[in-house]
Amino acid sequence: MDLENKENQSETIESLTKEAETLKKKLEDERQKLNDVTLAQVAERLDIINYMNIKPRRTLKGHQAKVLCSDWSPDKRHIVSSSQDGKMIIWDAFTTNKEHAVTMPTTWVMACAYAPSGNLVACGGLDNKVTVYPLSLEEDVSLKKKTVGTHTSYMSCCIFPNSDQQILTGSGDSTCALWDVESGQLLQSFHGHSSDVMAIDLAPSETGNTFVSGSCDKMVLIWDMRTGNCVQSFEGHESDVNSVKFHPSGDAVGTGSDDATCRLFDLRADKEIAIYSKESIIFGSNSVDFSVSGRLLFAGYNDYTVNVWDTLKCARVCLLYGHENRVSCLQVSPDGTALSTGSWDYTLRVIFFCKNYIFV
Amino acid sequence: MEPDHRDHKCHRPSAFQKMEGLVREMQDTEHGGVPVRSQKLFLTSIPAAFMGYDLIEWLMERLGIEESEALNIANQLCQYGYFFPISDSKNLVVKDDSSLYRFQNPYYWPWQNRPPDNVEYAIYLSKRTLRNKQRHGLEEYEIEAMSNLKKNLANKWDFITQQAEEQVKLSKGLKKADKLVSDSQERAYWRVHRPPPGMVSSLEPCPVPTRSWNGGTRTRKKTIEDCKREVELLKNSLSRTRVKVSQALEGMVQYVEIYMEYDPLITPTQPSNPWVSEDLTYWQLNSPLEVMMHRLRKSFEVMVKRVDVPTEKRVRRWALSMEELVSDPTGLQEFTNYLRKEYSHENIRFWMAVQDLRRSAQSQIAWKVQEIFDEFLAPGAPCEINIDGKTMEKVQQEMKTPTRFTFDSAQEHVYTLLLKKDCYPRFIRSEYYKNLLATGIQPSQKKRFFGFGQTKKKVSTTTAPNQQLLQQQQQSSQGTVVMCGALSKRRGSDRSLSGSAHELAISGVKETKVPHSHSQSNLSDIPYRGDLARIAKLPAVTAVTSCNQTHSNVSPVKKPSIAIVAGASTSEDVCPWESGAAEPRSRKNSAAIDSGSSSSDLSVAITEVSEKVQRSCMLTQQHTLDSCRNLSAQPAEPQRRASVSVPIQHSSEPAGSSRRKVSSFEESSAAGGSASAAAHPPSKPSAPANLSETDNKTDEKVSKTLKKSHSLLKTFTSATGGGSNAPTISVSPVMDDVPSEESSSNTRKDEKDELSIYCIQEPMAPLAEPDSESPGSELPPSEVGEMLEREQEVEQGECEGQVAQEQGEAKANDVCPWEDEETCKVDTPFVKTYATLGYL
């Protein structure tokens, strides 16, 4: 009986897989029908951004191990960063002072995030947990820590969805989850990836209830936070998707992958609209972010560099060196005035650059 | 989710595939690979080697890239062990010169099968101990490693030594050259896999199970649920409406085009980017209101008082879309204010309440849902919103199981139908909005003509580069080494190590340029140093009153003074212009204003001033309400007088002018205070801010602690740096103010004293350059530059107000280019300067 059951099941899995295949083909046909022009063509009329004046502004030194993740505070000058040795540091990036240093009871703190109020940070990693720390100047931050949620595998990314009261996490157990900070209750879980979730990002809209996730199954999925359903999926990457970021317009998603490409997927056209790659770029991209207009896409790579892409012209604007090991995380500050990068070389940097008007 | 047939036992990042492809091409000497041959080095011949620059050249040609990028790739390949330097066994670094490298045997390429284990390492190490000590002797870290291995692998040690002996014996049969090559390859292999301590290894294992060397199962086995879910999703996707790619792309391009103006990484920010200038003004101008959403919510009531004047640009942005408006707290508040005036703000309040609900803790959901229902939806609710029956039904359905999404349908209805299609367009068309736009602050309009970087130029001028400047330069050149600059930077740098040459060149250019530009621009700047602060100050004084202003057509400049009188009803003296000797001036002022209103150019300028006034009012009010009130409301007459006298003693200037300056100082002090406060909104415990404030003040070397509170500093430097009269005077007034500002501590006073002394020591000549000893010049150049610019702005404002009476006073005033530009009563020379500055 048992055997038979199993066989039945495998048959259905097979048939379902087949059905999925045919559906995919149809879908691809549908998408192709509407594919009438390329982004570079549309962007032809725009001026080229050909030279960026680069200003390394700050170097944040203090981690004793690889920096794995960082996040800007909403106040635009503080940064939280986490590292391989279990340290989490809150920086005043403007003065480069360390304001708090917290030691986590785990190594490889792969995710950290600032709450929208700036009064709370969350982090987690190989401990499979997401822990929040209220920030206060009076007492030791770690005294008030609170474990909010636990996954069955490492936690790879976390983000506060416009609220101090909730936290959204992605995990190596291939799920994402929404937690209630106060009670630690699991509000919603998101199943659909078939491998480790590596990155998540919220839709930029105030009213948005969607977020995007990227995973080692090479898929990029868009989710509805209310229902827990996946509402849209994109494939195209040839390897792990390490990073996802909504375009500021909310109509597209930028991704960075181990296949050494970054891509742009449009939600309305329902397809990939741009691929940012070069033959000379061999190594995977770990982290991507857009400038506030969405014109520039910054991507940190395993070859220690940051590439700056013109998203519309699909061309590289410039290439930044500086870190002495992989660039693991990168984020444009909330008001777009600077770019922070974190690296396995133990440092974080704040970079400013600008289209140069003088030395064109 | 296509089924992945790859063997998941071994996870292998795709980069390895690419690297191997590239290295194979390199080794293919017959088809244009990297030339490998025996190289002669002195008298010895080195087999199977290639030179650094051949490799770089090859990469550049093959990939069509610049030298810097080729160098980076070559170094990566070397780090991964695809080739290695022959003469340097410690560092895996590729140099773009004639140094020699050798390809690694593919057998030793990384990530082939599995990571090497300790037994192999032990064999390798013991092999080396069996051989010629001179050539094969172990490094210290290797000796240590070997003794550890001996302990850990004690039971296998016999086997290990046996193996080692065997291998040594075998290798004896090889030709000398071959032996040399294979020895070096083996050694390089272990250099990569067992790096000396402190060295970076690119092969460091990642603790994430699925990404480590031996991978494990990459993909979870699919369950039937997964498949069903996938099919479901695909079906839904098929029926999804999608737009033509051209349409989507057009939309995106348009979006980007609109927002590029608001992108600080593309369009320089006004007045300056804080990260570049160290000047926090930009952040202050764009900071959100302190009133946070949750506070709003508690009472469902928005504070009526306007606590901020947003910048013009920010206001303009609100017109881009409703989303823009409501995502800016200030915008949301203005919108609410507007709707309240129209008695139709229940919709926006409902919308905000639901937004808040959505962000609430789980435990609060139930009562919040009820509260919202009672307030907005229940029949006869105090603030009933108008939704259609269908939506109402839905809501009532949802109310049975209250969640954070209970009111989503109603919110959606309100948002799209009422707010977005009705209220929002009305708001944007309304006089109210136009007023906001008109009164919005426009930080330094002229600045747009300068690229950034300009600032530096000015400062680096003729004065001997001071310490800070040097540092800065060092930094920047360091930066390039570190950051290596953009590709293009390397062009023409002729194989120099990095782009630093380029950077240097730039700074060189800057310096050479200085001579032209600075003479005039500085002329104009210096006298106004104090004014910068003053502008900000003005507002502070009038803050209380001006916030109530409705921004009618009354000339803004007038308002301040009027307001002051009103606010400080007891004493006229409080008004800086009207006090004492300055009285005639104030009259002139008003006269100027009148004339201004008639001549459109002037009036423009005036509006600017007023904007600034208002803005700074906001600032002060918002952040240092109390102190500001004290300032403005207190009959500070006697104190002021006293202060005035001080400057007079020191400066030979006419009393009138000193007066004026006094007022500006006051302003500056307030501005300083408020600025620093602004940087750290009071709601957050801002210990560091306070600290820094006091620090700066107490510390004579104010400028050195720059980083802590830039704004403050700036005020000070503006006062002191110029070395002109204005600063001197300004400081002393500050002192006077101190008592009135009860909130500020006495320490402040002290410092100020010091400062003033300082200033007094400064050369009085208005035209003097900031010299290197003056505290001001210790500022990092960019900062000073920024300041200058700000000042200019300020000046402009200032000038406008005082143009009439001051012209005779200091020659420098006439020079202010901004003013000229603004009023269009252009002195041609200035315009020229300006132009040169801008385009150099």
Chai-1 contact restraints between the chains, C-beta under 6 A:
chainA,res_idxA,chainB,res_idxB,connection_type,confidence,min_distance_angstrom,max_distance_angstrom,comment,restraint_id
A,Q9,B,I224,contact,1.0,0.0,6.0,A-B,restraint_1
A,T12,B,I224,contact,1.0,0.0,6.0,A-B,restraint_2
A,I13,B,I224,contact,1.0,0.0,6.0,A-B,restraint_3
A,I13,B,C227,contact,1.0,0.0,6.0,A-B,restraint_4
A,L16,B,C227,contact,1.0,0.0,6.0,A-B,restraint_5
A,L16,B,V231,contact,1.0,0.0,6.0,A-B,restraint_6
A,E19,B,V231,contact,1.0,0.0,6.0,A-B,restraint_7
A,A20,B,E230,contact,1.0,0.0,6.0,A-B,restraint_8
A,A20,B,V231,contact,1.0,0.0,6.0,A-B,restraint_9
A,A20,B,L234,contact,1.0,0.0,6.0,A-B,restraint_10
A,L23,B,L234,contact,1.0,0.0,6.0,A-B,restraint_11
A,L27,B,S237,contact,1.0,0.0,6.0,A-B,restraint_12
A,L27,B,L238,contact,1.0,0.0,6.0,A-B,restraint_13
A,L34,B,K244,contact,1.0,0.0,6.0,A-B,restraint_14
A,L34,B,V245,contact,1.0,0.0,6.0,A-B,restraint_15
A,N35,B,V245,contact,1.0,0.0,6.0,A-B,restraint_16
A,D36,B,K244,contact,1.0,0.0,6.0,A-B,restraint_17
A,D36,B,V245,contact,1.0,0.0,6.0,A-B,restraint_18
A,D36,B,S246,contact,1.0,0.0,6.0,A-B,restraint_19
A,V37,B,V245,contact,1.0,0.0,6.0,A-B,restraint_20
A,V37,B,S246,contact,1.0,0.0,6.0,A-B,restraint_21
A,L39,B,L249,contact,1.0,0.0,6.0,A-B,restraint_22
A,V42,B,L249,contact,1.0,0.0,6.0,A-B,restraint_23
A,V42,B,V253,contact,1.0,0.0,6.0,A-B,restraint_24
A,A43,B,V253,contact,1.0,0.0,6.0,A-B,restraint_25
A,Y51,B,S488,contact,1.0,0.0,6.0,A-B,restraint_26
A,M52,B,A486,contact,1.0,0.0,6.0,A-B,restraint_27
A,I54,B,M483,contact,1.0,0.0,6.0,A-B,restraint_28
A,P56,B,G479,contact,1.0,0.0,6.0,A-B,restraint_29
A,P56,B,M483,contact,1.0,0.0,6.0,A-B,restraint_30
A,R57,B,W275,contact,1.0,0.0,6.0,A-B,restraint_31
A,T95,B,K707,contact,1.0,0.0,6.0,A-B,restraint_32
A,W108,B,P207,contact,1.0,0.0,6.0,A-B,restraint_33
A,L137,B,P685,contact,1.0,0.0,6.0,A-B,restraint_34
A,L137,B,A687,contact,1.0,0.0,6.0,A-B,restraint_35
A,N162,B,R359,contact,1.0,0.0,6.0,A-B,restraint_36
A,S163,B,R359,contact,1.0,0.0,6.0,A-B,restraint_37
A,Q165,B,R359,contact,1.0,0.0,6.0,A-B,restraint_38
A,Q165,B,S360,contact,1.0,0.0,6.0,A-B,restraint_39
A,Q165,B,A361,contact,1.0,0.0,6.0,A-B,restraint_40
A,S174,B,R220,contact,1.0,0.0,6.0,A-B,restraint_41
A,D180,B,Q362,contact,1.0,0.0,6.0,A-B,restraint_42
A,E182,B,A361,contact,1.0,0.0,6.0,A-B,restraint_43
A,E182,B,S363,contact,1.0,0.0,6.0,A-B,restraint_44
A,S183,B,Q362,contact,1.0,0.0,6.0,A-B,restraint_45
A,Q185,B,Q362,contact,1.0,0.0,6.0,A-B,restraint_46
A,S194,B,M1,contact,1.0,0.0,6.0,A-B,restraint_47
A,S194,B,T219,contact,1.0,0.0,6.0,A-B,restraint_48
A,S194,B,R220,contact,1.0,0.0,6.0,A-B,restraint_49
A,S195,B,R218,contact,1.0,0.0,6.0,A-B,restraint_50
A,S195,B,T219,contact,1.0,0.0,6.0,A-B,restraint_51
A,D196,B,T210,contact,1.0,0.0,6.0,A-B,restraint_52
A,S205,B,E323,contact,1.0,0.0,6.0,A-B,restraint_53
A,E206,B,V326,contact,1.0,0.0,6.0,A-B,restraint_54
A,E206,B,S327,contact,1.0,0.0,6.0,A-B,restraint_55
A,R226,B,F405,contact,1.0,0.0,6.0,A-B,restraint_56
A,C230,B,L233,contact,1.0,0.0,6.0,A-B,restraint_57
A,S239,B,S14,contact,1.0,0.0,6.0,A-B,restraint_58
A,S249,B,Y255,contact,1.0,0.0,6.0,A-B,restraint_59
A,D258,B,P13,contact,1.0,0.0,6.0,A-B,restraint_60
A,D258,B,S14,contact,1.0,0.0,6.0,A-B,restraint_61
A,D259,B,S14,contact,1.0,0.0,6.0,A-B,restraint_62
A,D266,B,A248,contact,1.0,0.0,6.0,A-B,restraint_63
A,R268,B,V243,contact,1.0,0.0,6.0,A-B,restraint_64
A,R268,B,A248,contact,1.0,0.0,6.0,A-B,restraint_65
A,A269,B,R242,contact,1.0,0.0,6.0,A-B,restraint_66
A,A269,B,V243,contact,1.0,0.0,6.0,A-B,restraint_67
A,A269,B,V245,contact,1.0,0.0,6.0,A-B,restraint_68
A,A269,B,A248,contact,1.0,0.0,6.0,A-B,restraint_69
A,D270,B,R242,contact,1.0,0.0,6.0,A-B,restraint_70
A,E279,B,L63,contact,1.0,0.0,6.0,A-B,restraint_71
A,S280,B,L63,contact,1.0,0.0,6.0,A-B,restraint_72
A,S280,B,I65,contact,1.0,0.0,6.0,A-B,restraint_73
A,S280,B,E69,contact,1.0,0.0,6.0,A-B,restraint_74
A,I282,B,A15,contact,1.0,0.0,6.0,A-B,restraint_75
A,I282,B,K18,contact,1.0,0.0,6.0,A-B,restraint_76
A,F283,B,A15,contact,1.0,0.0,6.0,A-B,restraint_77
A,G284,B,A15,contact,1.0,0.0,6.0,A-B,restraint_78
A,S291,B,D263,contact,1.0,0.0,6.0,A-B,restraint_79
A,S291,B,L265,contact,1.0,0.0,6.0,A-B,restraint_80
A,V292,B,D263,contact,1.0,0.0,6.0,A-B,restraint_81
A,S293,B,V256,contact,1.0,0.0,6.0,A-B,restraint_82
A,S293,B,Y259,contact,1.0,0.0,6.0,A-B,restraint_83
A,S293,B,M260,contact,1.0,0.0,6.0,A-B,restraint_84
A,S293,B,D263,contact,1.0,0.0,6.0,A-B,restraint_85
A,G294,B,V256,contact,1.0,0.0,6.0,A-B,restraint_86
A,R295,B,V256,contact,1.0,0.0,6.0,A-B,restraint_87
A,R295,B,M260,contact,1.0,0.0,6.0,A-B,restraint_88
A,D303,B,Q76,contact,1.0,0.0,6.0,A-B,restraint_89
A,L312,B,V253,contact,1.0,0.0,6.0,A-B,restraint_90
A,C318,B,A486,contact,1.0,0.0,6.0,A-B,restraint_91
A,L319,B,L487,contact,1.0,0.0,6.0,A-B,restraint_92
A,L320,B,M483,contact,1.0,0.0,6.0,A-B,restraint_93
A,Y321,B,M483,contact,1.0,0.0,6.0,A-B,restraint_94
A,Y321,B,C484,contact,1.0,0.0,6.0,A-B,restraint_95
A,G322,B,V482,contact,1.0,0.0,6.0,A-B,restraint_96
A,G322,B,M483,contact,1.0,0.0,6.0,A-B,restraint_97
A,N325,B,V200,contact,1.0,0.0,6.0,A-B,restraint_98
A,G336,B,D263,contact,1.0,0.0,6.0,A-B,restraint_99
A,G336,B,P264,contact,1.0,0.0,6.0,A-B,restraint_100
A,T337,B,P264,contact,1.0,0.0,6.0,A-B,restraint_101
A,T337,B,N273,contact,1.0,0.0,6.0,A-B,restraint_102
A,T337,B,W275,contact,1.0,0.0,6.0,A-B,restraint_103
A,A338,B,W275,contact,1.0,0.0,6.0,A-B,restraint_104
A,F352,B,W275,contact,1.0,0.0,6.0,A-B,restraint_105
A,F352,B,V276,contact,1.0,0.0,6.0,A-B,restraint_106
A,C354,B,P268,contact,1.0,0.0,6.0,A-B,restraint_107
A,K355,B,I266,contact,1.0,0.0,6.0,A-B,restraint_108
A,Y357,B,G451,contact,1.0,0.0,6.0,A-B,restraint_109
A,I358,B,G451,contact,1.0,0.0,6.0,A-B,restraint_110
A,I358,B,G453,contact,1.0,0.0,6.0,A-B,restraint_111
